[in-house]
């Protein structure tokens, strides 16, 4: 179905306007009319027509003055304007109109057949220009998506080249040292190396999981699959992954999660959210610091989960960049721990897929507390 073209006729000849309405009643267009130049300008600004049929000789404000005013306004500098003239309009006047910005002239009188053919020609021109603009907009969107894809690939290669390669090299160096000098170490030194390797393995595994999830997210391949799930069990599962690092830093851990708190969430996404928030808390908490994980039922169908630490905290500027993949938002941990910067980006995406929100409260040297909301299954409350 062809798009309706808006045509504004500015002419003090009422009979001509009425005849034009009858002539165009079967064409894909909507006709607007004004009987003087000033009224015509007001209608142009409110209606924003595709084509303006503009009489030259009119009371109050003539067609030339209207045309000059239209071409001085950027919004209407490219609108198709066709001057309507009588036989008394000379060739010089027509030239003056074209020089002022008119796209054409229709000299009257002329047959209905010729008038209709001329107007239909301008209607086809409008359709062609709109098709061109839509094609250009589509190409622009395609180029934006291509640019985004290239940036995503660049980040992916950067992570593989730096954030994965460097830990793997250190990991291999430790294993080589243990293999080649095994008998020179006592039992406590071997145990320390093994624990370091184990801790590095967990960090690398977390980084790889983030990388894979982020890659799938870029390709829109992640589908939300919510089920009823016990929050406490997921928290314990995520804590177990970081237990060695928590013990190595002698971090005091506290939990305040109401018994049988049941969420309606995608288990894999929830694990990714908690794993990253806990990992960040451990990363930025100094030795003998504190981490607290809590949950509060905010509404009948919503739980707010928080992960707080007594770590380095951050400035308001850093907090604003936190859920983006801007490099300046990424920092090393208190023990020199590295990260890809993808973790909190994934957290935001996954929380929002559940219809929730994520935020942070922090201050430099005052630690950080991350909050996120999730759908709550309140059946346990009803059964009590």
Residue, then its C-alpha position, 0 to 999 in steps of 0.5 A: x500500500x502506497x504511503x499517503x502524500x500530504x499536499x497543501x494548496x495555497x490559492x485564493x480561488x476556492x473553485x480551483x481548490x474544490x475541483x482539485x479535491x475531486x480530481x485527486x480523490x482516488x489518489x493516495x494523497x491528503x489535501x489541505x487548503x489555505x486561501x492566502x499566503x499567511x494562512x498557508x505558512x501557518x498550515x505548512x508549519x503545522x501539517x508539514x506537507x510533502x508538496x505545496x501548490x502555491x499560487x503566485x497572486x494572492x491577498x495578504x502575502x503573495x506566493x513569492x514572499x511565501x516561497x522566500x520565507x519557506x526556503x529560509x527555514x531549514x525544515x522546509x528548505x527541501x519541501x517540493x513547492x510548485x508555483x501556480x500561475x495564470x497566463x498573465x505571469x510572464x517568463x521573467x516572473x517564472x524564472x524569478x520563482x525558480x531562482x527563489x527555490x520553486x521546484x516547478x510551475x503549473x501555468x493555468x488554464x490547463x486541462x484536468x488531464x494535464x493538471x492531474x498528470x503533473x501533480x501525479x508526477x510530483x507525487x511519484x517524486x515524493x515516493x522516490x525521495x522517501x524510498x531513497x531516505x528509507x534506504x539511506x536510513x537502513x544503510x546508516x543503521x546497518x553501518x552502525x550495527x557493523x561498527x558495533x560488531x567490529x568494536x565487539x570483535x576488537x574487544x573480544x580480541x583484546x581480552x583474548x590477547x591480554x586478559x586471558x593470555x597474561x594469566x595463562x602465562x603466569x599459570x604456566x610459569x607456576x606449573x613449570x616451576x613446580x615441575x622443574x623444582x619440585x624437590x627444592x620446595x618444602x610441603x608448605x611451599x608446594x601447597x601455596x603454589x597449588x592453591x595459587x594455581x587453583x585460585x588462578x584457575x577459578x579466576x580464568x574459568x570465571x573470565x571465560x564464562x563472562x566472555x562466552x556469555x558476553x559473546x552470546x549476548x552480542x549475537x542476541x543468543x541468550x534467552x531468559x528461562x526463569x524457574x523458581x529457585x532458592x536464593x540461599x542455595x545459589x549464593x552458597x554455590x557462588x561463594x564456594x567458587x571464591x572460598x579459597x580467595x576469601x580465606x587467603x585474604x582472611x575476609x569476614x563473610x556475613x549473610x542475611x538472607x531470609x530462610x526459604x527466599x524463593x526467586x523466579x529467575x533464570x538460574x544461569x543468569x542469576x549465578x552469573x550476576x552473583x558470581x560477578x558481584x561476589x568476585x568484585x567484592x573479594x577483588x576490592x576488599x583488603x585483607x581482614x575486610x568484610x563482605x555482606x550478602x543480604x536480601x530483603x523482600x521489597x514488595x509482594x513480587x520483588x526481592x532486593x539482593x545486595x552485596x557489600x564490601x569494606x573495600x576501596x570504594x570509588x568516586x561518583x565519576x567511576x560509579x557512573x561508568x561502572x556498568x559500561x564497557x569503557x576501559x576507564x571504568x576498570x581497575x585492578x583489585x587490592x591484590x593486583x587481581x585483573x578483570x575484563x570489565x565484562x562482569x558488571x556489563x553482564x550483571x546489568x543486562x541479565x538483571x534488566x532481562x528479569x525486569x529488575x534494576x541494578x545500582x551501586x552506593x559507594x564512596x572512595x575509601x568507604x567500600x561499595x554496596x551493590x543492589x539488584x532486584x529480582x522477581x519474588x515467588x511469594x508462595x511460601x509466604x501464602x502457605x505459612 
